């Protein structure tokens, strides 16, 4: 979903006359490149997407009122970095089968409940 919504974002308009200073100084809502879906919130759930600098995406489904989503996502990424990426037997873009990661994530989620 993240990649699809990134492609759906409009591209910034290009000025007809690039030498025109008025066109160059005009305010635009397109300050940066499209990043894709970051949050999808309904009355029943909230979907939060966290994309790392390496392009790995974490999707977290929570209740809409759940506080501190960003810190939760960072902690999950920290667990992923410590237990999955440092595992010499893990292959990138393959399903995660790491017992230490599963235990760490399970412990983190249970403490939050």
Beta strands, then each sheet from edge to edge (+ up, - down):
strand 1: 39-41
strand 2: 46-51
strand 3: 57-62
sheet 1: 1+ 2- 3+
end
